[in-house]
């Protein structure tokens, strides 16, 4: 490792440490601080250190894979099938409405490419979760409803993103054949992986029991989880599927076999959030220097912000029908208007596959940052703390006396 790389890693580690502290002070997600820091550092960091073959970029890519694995880990299809079908179905409908509005606004009026149109339909829960957690709603029915709606829309978005990345390079017939064959191969691989994983767990339960231990000195759980992650990512590469979607699939497989393994999930999350995920956002910023020609895309950026906000207002009446106050319902809808993770993923996939130029990829990163600044601020003003909501709905002594 050269001296310049060592210095850069030290600077990035300091930025990763300071990011959440600064984010708490200014009231924005730490990922936004990391993106902005990376963009600022791009003016002074030599370009050869941030290229696709550079050490820092490689570590950032690793962080992105781990991030998508954690996203897949949140998809519990058994829970969706048992208790949240209405929410998941509404999430799929939300994506359809958003995509239709985005195609009219961004595709028809602005004449932008399919990747921009798809970006206008992005919905994810990456920013929603910490907001709900801080306000004390995690584990409550309201949080489950909001997250299931967002998860349903997010799953469909990722499927369509994969389809768009394939369709843009082939004619209609070749696209149909490729998507069909790759889907079949992916389904077969998933079934085989689940079967082998489940059988191994039954054959050697003692080893799999160690995955759930919090104090295993050998960290068998972490080693096995990373082995699963990169085996699935390698298969995705062989099947010509974006590796980030392979990482997502690895998380889905892990959740399906291991269930809600809180011990190993918390250790992976801690390791990822401590360094690799912040390094990813910093690297994205480093590879997205502000350029004067991005100014020309301001109208499209504004249209995307409108497309990812206005259609999601339909979530409010849906939540209202489920028994929540209008204030709480609108807070739930605005919490889904900051698809930071999906927009960054779209920009990365578009840039690496050649579907987006560096200027368009950079503009999409700017859009992601703006959405993660504007809409969480609105959500925090609308969303009451759980204790305040309980107090507001609890009858006072005077009201009880009056009723009597």
C-alpha positions in Angstrom: 0.0 0.0 0.0 1.5 3.3 -1.0 1.8 6.3 1.3 -0.9 8.3 -0.7 -3.4 5.5 -0.3 -2.7 5.2 3.4 -3.2 8.9 3.9 -6.4 8.8 1.9 -7.8 5.9 3.9 -7.0 7.8 7.1 -8.9 10.8 5.8 -11.8 8.7 4.8 -11.8 6.9 8.2 -11.9 10.3 9.9 -14.8 11.4 7.7 -16.7 8.2 8.4 -16.3 8.8 12.1 -17.4 12.5 11.9 -20.3 11.9 9.4 -23.0 10.7 11.8 -22.0 13.3 14.4 -22.3 16.1 11.9 -25.5 14.6 10.5 -27.1 14.7 14.0 -26.1 18.4 14.4 -27.6 19.5 11.0 -30.5 17.0 11.0 -29.7 15.0 7.9 -28.7 11.4 7.4 -25.0 10.7 7.8 -24.9 9.2 4.3 -25.7 12.7 2.9 -22.8 14.1 4.9 -20.5 11.4 3.5 -21.6 12.0 0.0 -21.0 15.8 0.3 -17.6 15.1 2.0 -16.6 12.8 -0.9 -17.6 15.4 -3.5 -15.5 18.0 -1.6 -12.5 15.7 -1.4 -12.8 15.0 -5.2 -11.2 18.4 -5.9 -8.0 17.5 -4.0 -7.7 13.7 -4.3 -5.7 12.4 -7.3 -8.0 10.7 -9.8 -5.9 7.6 -10.1 -6.8 6.7 -6.5 -10.5 6.7 -7.2 -10.7 4.9 -10.5 -12.6 1.7 -10.8 -9.3 -0.2 -10.3 -8.2 1.8 -7.3 -8.0 0.4 -3.8 -10.5 2.9 -2.4 -13.0 2.3 -5.1 -12.7 -1.5 -4.6 -13.3 -1.1 -0.8 -16.3 1.2 -1.6 -17.7 -1.5 -4.0 -17.3 -4.0 -1.2 -19.3 -1.7 1.1 -22.0 -1.4 -1.6 -22.3 -5.2 -1.8 -22.6 -5.4 2.0 -25.2 -2.6 1.9 -27.4 -4.5 -0.6 -27.0 -7.7 1.4 -28.4 -5.9 4.4 -31.3 -4.6 2.2 -32.0 -8.2 1.2 -31.9 -9.3 4.8 -34.9 -7.0 5.5 -37.1 -8.9 3.0 -39.0 -11.5 5.1 -41.4 -13.0 2.5 -42.9 -15.2 5.2 -44.1 -12.2 7.1 -45.4 -10.6 4.0 -47.3 -13.7 3.1 -48.8 -14.1 6.6 -49.7 -10.6 7.8 -48.8 -7.9 5.3 -50.3 -8.9 1.9 -52.4 -5.7 1.7 -49.4 -3.5 2.5 -47.1 -5.4 0.0 -49.9 -5.3 -2.7 -50.3 -1.6 -2.1 -46.5 -1.2 -2.4 -46.6 -2.8 -5.8 -49.5 -0.5 -6.8 -47.5 2.5 -5.5 -44.6 1.6 -7.8 -46.9 1.2 -10.8 -48.5 4.6 -10.1 -45.1 6.2 -9.6 -43.7 4.7 -12.8 -46.7 5.9 -14.8 -46.3 9.5 -13.4 -42.5 9.4 -13.9 -42.9 8.2 -17.5 -45.3 11.1 -18.3 -43.3 13.8 -16.5 -39.7 12.7 -17.1 -40.0 10.5 -20.1 -42.6 12.3 -22.2 -42.1 15.9 -21.2 -38.4 15.9 -20.6 -37.5 13.2 -23.1 -35.1 11.6 -20.6 -33.7 8.0 -20.8 -35.3 4.9 -19.2 -32.9 5.1 -16.2 -34.1 8.6 -15.3 -37.7 7.5 -15.7 -37.1 4.5 -13.4 -35.3 6.7 -10.9 -38.5 8.8 -10.6 -40.4 5.6 -9.4 -37.8 4.8 -6.7 -39.1 4.0 -3.2 -36.9 2.5 -0.4 -36.9 2.3 3.3 -33.2 2.9 4.0 -33.8 6.4 5.3 -37.2 5.5 6.8 -35.9 3.0 9.3 -33.7 5.3 11.3 -36.4 8.0 11.4 -39.0 5.6 12.8 -36.4 4.2 15.2 -35.5 7.6 16.6 -39.1 8.6 17.1 -39.9 5.3 18.9 -42.1 3.7 16.3 -40.1 0.6 15.4 -42.0 -2.5 16.3 -45.3 -0.7 16.2 -48.1 -1.5 13.7 -47.7 1.9 12.1 -44.0 1.3 11.4 -44.7 -2.2 10.1 -47.3 -0.9 7.7 -45.0 1.9 6.3 -42.0 -0.4 5.9 -44.0 -3.2 4.2 -45.4 -0.7 1.7 -41.9 0.6 1.0 -40.5 -2.9 0.8 -43.1 -4.1 -1.7 -42.3 -1.1 -4.0 -38.5 -1.6 -3.5 -38.6 -5.3 -4.5 -40.4 -4.5 -7.7 -38.1 -1.6 -8.5 -35.0 -3.8 -8.2 -36.6 -6.4 -10.5 -37.4 -3.7 -13.1 -33.9 -2.2 -12.7 -32.4 -5.5 -13.6 -34.7 -5.8 -16.6 -33.9 -2.3 -17.9 -30.1 -3.0 -17.6 -30.6 -6.0 -19.8 -33.2 -4.6 -22.2 -31.1 -1.5 -23.1 -28.4 -3.6 -24.8 -30.6 -6.0 -26.9 -33.5 -6.0 -29.2 -37.0 -7.1 -28.0 -36.7 -10.7 -29.0 -33.2 -11.1 -27.5 -34.3 -9.3 -24.4 -37.2 -11.6 -23.9 -35.0 -14.7 -24.3 -32.3 -13.4 -22.1 -34.6 -12.3 -19.3 -36.5 -15.5 -19.4 -33.4 -17.7 -19.4 -31.6 -15.7 -16.7 -34.8 -15.7 -14.6 -35.1 -19.5 -14.9 -31.4 -19.9 -14.0 -31.7 -17.5 -11.1 -34.8 -19.4 -9.7 -33.1 -22.7 -10.1 -30.0 -21.4 -8.3 -32.1 -20.0 -5.5 -34.0 -23.2 -5.0 -30.8 -25.3 -5.0 -29.0 -22.9 -2.7 -31.9 -22.9 -0.2 -32.1 -26.6 -0.4 -28.4 -27.2 0.2 -28.3 -24.5 3.0 -31.3 -26.0 4.8 -30.0 -29.6 4.4 -26.6 -28.6 5.8 -28.3 -26.9 8.7 -30.1 -30.1 9.5 -27.0 -32.3 9.1 -24.6 -30.3 11.2 -26.8 -28.2 13.5 -23.9 -27.7 15.9 -22.0 -25.6 13.4 -25.1 -23.6 12.4 -25.9 -23.0 16.1 -22.7 -21.1 16.3 -24.0 -18.6 13.8 -26.4 -17.4 16.5 -23.8 -17.0 19.2 -22.8 -13.5 20.3 -19.4 -14.5 21.7 -17.9 -17.1 19.3 -14.2 -16.3 19.2 -13.8 -17.8 15.7 -16.8 -15.8 14.3 -18.1 -18.8 12.3 -21.3 -16.9 11.7 -19.5 -13.9 10.1 -17.3 -16.1 8.0 -20.2 -18.2 6.8 -22.3 -15.2 6.0 -19.5 -13.5 3.9 -18.9 -16.9 2.1 -22.6 -17.0 1.2 -22.6 -13.4 0.1 -19.7 -13.8 -2.3 -20.7 -17.2 -3.6 -24.0 -15.7 -4.7 -22.3 -12.6 -6.1 -20.0 -14.8 -8.1 -23.0 -16.7 -9.5 -24.7 -13.4 -10.4 -21.6 -12.4 -12.4 -21.7 -15.8 -14.2 -25.4 -15.3 -15.0 -24.7 -11.7 -16.2 -26.8 -10.3 -13.4 -25.6 -7.1 -11.7 -23.5 -8.1 -8.7 -25.4 -5.7 -6.5 -28.6 -7.7 -7.2 -26.7 -10.9 -6.4 -25.8 -9.4 -3.0 -29.5 -8.6 -2.5 -30.4 -12.2 -3.3 -27.8 -13.4 -0.8 -29.5 -11.5 1.9 -32.9 -12.9 0.9 -31.5 -16.5 1.0 -29.9 -15.9 4.3 -33.1 -14.5 5.8 -35.2 -17.4 4.4 -32.9 -20.1 5.9 -31.7 -18.5 9.1 -34.8 -16.5 10.0 -34.4 -13.4 12.1 -30.9 -14.1 13.3 -30.5 -11.0 15.4 -27.1 -11.8 16.8 -25.3 -12.3 13.4 -27.4 -9.6 11.7 -26.4 -7.1 14.4 -22.7 -7.9 14.0 -22.8 -7.6 10.2 -24.7 -4.3 10.5 -22.2 -3.0 13.0 -19.2 -3.9 10.9 -20.9 -2.5 7.8 -22.0 0.8 9.3 -18.7 1.3 11.1 -16.6 1.5 8.0 -17.6 -0.2 4.7 -21.0 1.5 4.0 -19.6 5.0 4.9 -16.7 4.3 2.7 -19.1 3.4 -0.1 -20.9 6.7 0.1 -17.6 8.6 0.4 -16.3 6.8 -2.7 -19.5 7.7 -4.6 -18.9 11.3 -3.7 -15.2 11.0 -4.8 -16.3 9.6 -8.2 -19.0 12.3 -8.6 -17.2 15.6 -8.7 -19.4 18.6 -9.2 -19.3 19.6 -12.9 -20.6 22.7 -14.5 -22.5 20.7 -17.1 -24.6 19.1 -14.3 -26.3 22.5 -14.0 -28.0 21.8 -17.3 -29.7 18.8 -15.7 -31.4 20.9 -12.9 -34.8 20.7 -14.6 -34.6 16.9 -14.8 -33.4 16.7 -11.2 -36.4 18.9 -10.1 -38.8 16.6 -12.1 -37.4 13.5 -10.4 -37.9 15.1 -7.0 -41.5 15.9 -8.0 -42.0 12.3 -9.3 -40.7 10.6 -6.2 -42.8 12.9 -3.9 -46.2 13.7 -5.4 -47.3 10.1 -6.2 -46.4 8.9 -2.7 -49.0 11.2 -1.2 -51.5 8.4 -2.0 -49.9 6.5 0.9 -51.5 9.1 3.3 -55.2 8.2 2.6 -54.2 4.5 2.6 -52.7 4.8 6.1 -55.6 6.9 7.2 -58.0 4.1 6.2 -56.0 1.8 8.4 -56.8 3.9 11.4 -54.0 6.4 11.8 -54.4 10.2 12.2 -53.9 12.4 9.2 -50.6 13.8 10.6 -49.2 10.3 11.2 -50.4 9.2 7.8 -48.7 12.1 6.0 -45.5 11.5 8.0 -45.6 7.9 6.7 -46.0 9.0 3.1 -43.2 11.6 3.3 -40.8 9.1 5.0 -40.9 7.1 1.7 -39.9 10.1 -0.5 -36.1 9.7 0.1 -35.0 6.7 -1.9 -31.3 7.4 -1.2 -30.1 3.8 -1.5 -32.0 2.9 -4.6 -31.0 6.1 -6.4 -27.3 5.6 -5.6 -27.7 1.9 -6.7 -29.3 3.1 -10.0 -26.5 5.6 -10.6 -23.8 3.0 -9.9 -25.4 0.4 -12.1 -26.1 2.9 -14.9 -22.5 4.2 -14.7 -20.8 0.8 -14.6 -23.0 -0.6 -17.4 -22.7 2.5 -19.7 -26.4 3.3 -19.5 -25.7 6.6 -17.8 -22.9 9.0 -18.7 -20.7 10.4 -15.8 -22.7 13.6 -16.0 -26.0 11.9 -15.6 -24.7 9.5 -12.9 -23.4 12.5 -11.0 -26.7 14.3 -11.4 -28.6 11.3 -10.1 -26.3 11.2 -7.0 -27.1 14.9 -6.4 -30.8 14.0 -6.7 -30.4 11.3 -4.1 -28.6 13.7 -1.7 -31.3 16.4 -2.2 -34.1 13.9 -1.5 -32.4 12.7 1.6 -32.1 16.3 2.9 -35.5 17.7 2.0 -38.0 14.9 2.8 -36.6 13.6 6.1 -36.7 17.1 7.4 -40.4 17.3 6.5 -41.0 13.8 8.0 -39.3 14.7 11.3 -41.6 17.8 11.7 -44.7 15.8 11.0 -43.9 12.6 12.8 -44.6 12.8 16.6 -42.7 10.8 19.1 -44.4 7.6 20.1 -44.9 8.9 23.7 -46.5 12.1 22.4 -48.9 10.2 20.3 -50.0 8.1 23.2 -50.5 11.2 25.4 -52.6 12.8 22.6 -54.9 9.8 22.3 -55.3 9.1 26.0 -58.4 10.7 27.7 -57.7 13.2 30.4 -59.4 13.2 33.8 -61.6 16.2 32.7 -62.8 14.4 29.6 -63.6 11.2 31.6 -65.6 13.3 34.1 -67.5 15.1 31.3 -68.4 11.7 29.8 -69.7 10.5 33.0 
